[in-house]
Every structure is written in C-alpha cells, then in structure tokens.
Amino acid sequence: MRETGGRGVRTDVRLSHEEIRRYGRHLILPEVGLDGQVKLKSASVLLVGAGGLGSPLALYLAAAGIGKIGIVDFDVVDESNLQRQVLHSTPYIGRPKLESAKDRIHSINPNVEVELFSTRLTSENALGILGGFDVVADGTDNFPTRYLVNDACVLLRKPNVYGSIFRFEGQVSVFSAPGGPCYRCLYADPPPPGLVPSCAEGGVLGVLPGIVGTIQAAETVKLILGIGEPLVGRLLLIDALTMKTRELRLRRDPECPVCGEHPSITRLIDYEAFCGITPPEPESDSGEYAISVTDLRDKLDRGENLFLLDVREAQEYQIANLGGHLIPLNDLPRRVHELDSSQDIIVYCHSGVRSGRAVQFLKQLGFRKVKNLVGGIDAWAEVIDSGMPRY
C-alpha cells in the first residue's frame, strides 16, 4: 500500500481457480492485475459500524475480495434501518446486526474472513481492536466515536477512510495518511451538544449512504492497491438534491493536538466529556419534569386541562400525533410567546430527546409546570395505542 506506508505482495498468498474466475474483471485491469488482487486478499479492513455507511462498505469490500473484514457494532436490526441499511433484510429484524452482516458477506463471498466485535468502541478497547487491521473505515454517526476513531488511527498510524451523511448531504475524506491531515485538523472542536441533530431526528435520504459508503469503499481499495489519487488532504462534499459535488483542500495543522508537530494528546481520552456529553440521568416516570405515557393517558382520561406541545417537524406531525400545539424545536426560541407558563405543559417528540431539550430550555426561562413525555410518541404507540403508526 504505497500511500499508507506500504508493503509488498505476500508470497504465501495465492488465488484459487475459483477466485481467478470470481475476480476476472479485476485481473484484466492493468492497475490491479494478479498482484493487486493478491494485495486485496492479503489486506484487512475494519468497519466501525454496520449501519448506513457500513452496509455498502461491507458489500463492496467483500465483493472486491478483501481477505479480512472486521466489524464493530452492538446494535440489532430495526425495521426503520431497512430504508437505507442494505446489508440487512426483513428476516433479521430484532437480531444482531453483526449476525446479519456476517451472513450477507459470506453469501456474497465465502472467501472473506469476517471478525466480529460485538461491543461499543471505547477508549479502553479501541487501540486493541483497530490495531489488528490495515485500514479503518469510519461509518459512525456520532461525534465522540468519530474523534475516538480519528485519534486511535493517528496513534496507530492507520489510514482512516471517513464518511458522514445527513439528510441529503454527505462527506468523504481519507484522514491519518502519511503527511495528510486528520479529522481534528478539519474539526478542531465538536459542535455544542444538541446543535447538530442525528439522522434519527433530521432524517436521511435512503440512497445517500449508498453513494457515500461506495466512495469510501473505492478509497479503501485504492489505498490497499496503492493506485490513483486517494482523498488525502481533500474533503469531498456531496449534495444529492442537486447532484453536485465540491472539493475542499485540507492541510495538516501543525498545531493539531493529536497529529501536529508537538501533540498534546498522546493517549485516548474521555470522548463523551470532550464532546460535552454528560451521562443521561435515568428517566423517571415520577420525576418533577418527566411524565410516562401511562400517566399522561390517565390524565387525559380524567379530562385534566393539559397543553400538549409537539416539538417535532411538520412532516412528522402528519405521520402521527397526539394533537396539541406544534412548534418545532428549532422554532421554539422565537415562538415561546405562544406558551402560557401558568398552564400544565406536556412536551413530546418522537423519542423524548428533543422534548427533553425543550423542557430544559423552558425551565431556564422560568417555566415550572412543564414535563417531558418519556419515550415520546413512539412509546405512546408501543404502550398505549397499537394502531398508531411508528416510524
């Protein structure tokens, strides 16, 4: 791998006749050939996440003949995943994603060795897990893990093939390659907690992870083969709505705390704390500012005078709602005058996350008769009204 520190073709690795037939379209490419396919078979790639980005990565790396694919994930397949996570299928709903991923990879290419890590990636285990692979492909969807993967790759001198998606936009780059920048050179500090909504809150076009993840797979293959121009020092921006791309040039920051000339980060840190994320307090149905769906049902059945505040987006309200007043969370600061602090206000969203932020905001303004619906409208559909659609 020329761009990643390189190694020659292993002389103890051979392709079988079946593999030669399988990879024939690779073998006739001068840039790949027999030696290149042996490089792919000799290589190992770790996928951090088996979700939207991990799906096309796993499928195409397996099809390309990567010898060993590792996957870190601890989630189970949910019906809502199937809109974009094409690695999984309906029969696997409720089963571990790793189980689904391994079966799917082997159905594509039984020659691939699959190593599974059913765990959350942490500062304690990251170096041990990432250290066993040649290339790391980051398919995570949260900032603490992105910074963790970045720092671990820099410390281990492993290339980090980065991808991210949100709504209709995606980003791809290669970090931690020799002489190139790392993720911290681009984003020195994480955004304030809650400023950037997750895909679960903001949504994502189902085909977008396929576009971004496939580009990540291409970059991974190029790194292993040592061909072409990898996205080292370049950030590819993709807008699926306009189908336009832009490229930003990136430079390694000599003052970067992890890859700079005089790094201050020489070991993995607490990334939850670094991103300003504090461990959530246990949700209590009887807490002063929380209410369970069963308690809300009882209050409504008794005819109590409650003001229901829905802080989701308008399109979510159309799918299912409990009635009440719709003020999307981002609009709340400029529309707070529509609320009466003397009323008993019940705030709800999809899962209780955005409504929790709304309650905190209202508390800071002096609202005291305000409660967050624990679990949101999704808990209401699961526990109270089975006929309500869930999304």
Secondary structure, 3 states (H helix, E strand, C coil): CHHHCCCCCCCCCCCCHHHHHHCHHHHCCCCCHHHHHHHHHHCEEEEECCCCCHHHHHHHHHHHCCCEEEEECCCECCHHHHHCCCCCCHHHCCCEHHHHHHHHHHHHCCCCEEEEECCCCCCCCHHHHHCCCCEEEECCCCHHHHHHHHHHHHHHCCCEEEEEEEECEEEEEEECCCCCCCHHHHCCCCCCCCCCCCHHHHCECCCHHHHHHHHHHHHHHHHHHCCCCCCECEEEEEECCCCEEEEEECCCCCCCCCCCCCCCCCCCCCHHHHCCCCCCCCCCCCCCCEECHHHHHHHHHCCCCEEEEECCCHHHHHHCCCCCEECCHHHHHHHHHHCCCCCEEEEECCCCHHHHHHHHHHHHCCCCCEEEECCHHHHHHHHCCCCCCCC
